[in-house]
Amino acid sequence: MDKVRTTFDEWAQNGRAELMEKEHGKNVAKFLEEISFEEPFSFLDVGCGNGWVVRKMSSHSKCTKSIGIDKSKKMIIQAKKNKTKSIEQYIHTDIESWKYRGKFDFVFSMESLYYAHSIDVALKKIYKLLKPGGMFFCGTDFYTDNKATAHWARMMNLNMHLHSKKEWKKIFKDAGFETKTKHIKDKDSRKKWKKEFGTLFLIGTKPKKESSN
Ligand SMILES: C[S@@+](CC[C@H](N)C(=O)[O-])C[C@H]1O[C@@H](n2cnc3c(N)ncnc32)[C@H](O)[C@@H]1O
């Protein structure tokens, strides 16, 4: 039994998928607003939950394909119910075992990657799914520097990988990405950590030419 899957199957049915959309929505929107999507692009959301980011991106005039994958079948059922555009697609799979032939301009993931059995394996797969020059945007509120969230793994009773910003950068670098980071804070939030630390975004770019070593 996969506890991550069963936990999020429950969340898909008890209103917490919508709560995540509300909790994460503001910072994600703020982050995405700063990215320029000037050329036609394809988009993948890893751990898409109820599909709110997939829908948001599919309404972008330059978006040609917006796919969401999630290992929770119930999340994917919700996402399919909420589908708004024909360029959206929702697939029930984990990132690690997903067999997909295409490549994406952008891969996105919010509060999902640290649930993977192995972040390294998941990240390698994401790297493979990107076109050369493609970018991976990975948002996390759960990181060591943000001490207020450290108890989440205990609270969830799940195996969640807790890393510092420095460690995340190294993990991305080891997977082959050129990496930048950005903190998106919410100064109006009632939560102190949202004002002081906020969401850590790792921005990994797959080099146009991969090094031979
Ligand atoms: C905390 S929720 C975040 C959902 C959504 N990104 C959001 O912000 O509302 C994490 C999601 O990632 C999914 N997930 C966790 N590990 C995964 C994996 N290895 N492959 C695909 N989905 C995964 C879970 O099923 C869950 O729906």
Ligand as a Chemical Component Dictionary entry (heavy atoms), coordinates in Angstrom:
data_LIG
# 
_chem_comp.id                   LIG 
_chem_comp.type                 NON-POLYMER 
_chem_comp.pdbx_formal_charge   0 
_chem_comp.three_letter_code    LIG 
# 
loop_
_chem_comp_atom.comp_id 
_chem_comp_atom.atom_id 
_chem_comp_atom.alt_atom_id 
_chem_comp_atom.type_symbol 
_chem_comp_atom.charge 
_chem_comp_atom.model_Cartn_x 
_chem_comp_atom.model_Cartn_y 
_chem_comp_atom.model_Cartn_z 
_chem_comp_atom.pdbx_ordinal 
LIG C1  C1  C 0  0.430  18.427 -1.395 1  
LIG S1  S1  S 1  -0.356 17.846 -2.840 2  
LIG C2  C2  C 0  -0.169 19.222 -3.944 3  
LIG C3  C3  C 0  -1.155 19.207 -5.075 4  
LIG C4  C4  C 0  -1.087 20.412 -6.022 5  
LIG N1  N1  N 0  0.234  20.518 -6.620 6  
LIG C5  C5  C 0  -1.457 21.686 -5.305 7  
LIG O1  O1  O 0  -0.584 22.524 -5.080 8  
LIG O2  O2  O -1 -2.635 21.842 -4.962 9  
LIG C6  C6  C 0  0.818  16.669 -3.490 10 
LIG C7  C7  C 0  0.289  15.889 -4.679 11 
LIG O3  O3  O 0  1.384  15.212 -5.290 12 
LIG C8  C8  C 0  0.977  13.897 -5.626 13 
LIG N2  N2  N 0  2.204  13.077 -5.695 14 
LIG C9  C9  C 0  3.046  12.773 -4.678 15 
LIG N3  N3  N 0  4.082  12.043 -5.114 16 
LIG C10 C10 C 0  3.897  11.873 -6.441 17 
LIG C11 C11 C 0  4.634  11.193 -7.466 18 
LIG N4  N4  N 0  5.762  10.541 -7.174 19 
LIG N5  N5  N 0  4.157  11.235 -8.736 20 
LIG C12 C12 C 0  3.002  11.891 -9.032 21 
LIG N6  N6  N 0  2.257  12.531 -8.088 22 
LIG C13 C13 C 0  2.692  12.536 -6.821 23 
LIG C14 C14 C 0  -0.005 13.507 -4.529 24 
LIG O4  O4  O 0  -0.847 12.443 -4.895 25 
LIG C15 C15 C 0  -0.740 14.823 -4.292 26 
LIG O5  O5  O 0  -1.893 14.942 -5.071 27 
# 
loop_
_chem_comp_bond.comp_id 
_chem_comp_bond.atom_id_1 
_chem_comp_bond.atom_id_2 
_chem_comp_bond.value_order 
_chem_comp_bond.pdbx_ordinal 
LIG C1  S1  SING 1  
LIG S1  C2  SING 2  
LIG S1  C6  SING 3  
LIG C2  C3  SING 4  
LIG C3  C4  SING 5  
LIG C4  N1  SING 6  
LIG C4  C5  SING 7  
LIG C5  O1  DOUB 8  
LIG C5  O2  SING 9  
LIG C6  C7  SING 10 
LIG C7  O3  SING 11 
LIG C7  C15 SING 12 
LIG O3  C8  SING 13 
LIG C8  N2  SING 14 
LIG C8  C14 SING 15 
LIG N2  C9  SING 16 
LIG N2  C13 SING 17 
LIG C9  N3  DOUB 18 
LIG N3  C10 SING 19 
LIG C10 C11 SING 20 
LIG C10 C13 DOUB 21 
LIG C11 N4  SING 22 
LIG C11 N5  DOUB 23 
LIG N5  C12 SING 24 
LIG C12 N6  DOUB 25 
LIG N6  C13 SING 26 
LIG C14 O4  SING 27 
LIG C14 C15 SING 28 
LIG C15 O5  SING 29 
# 
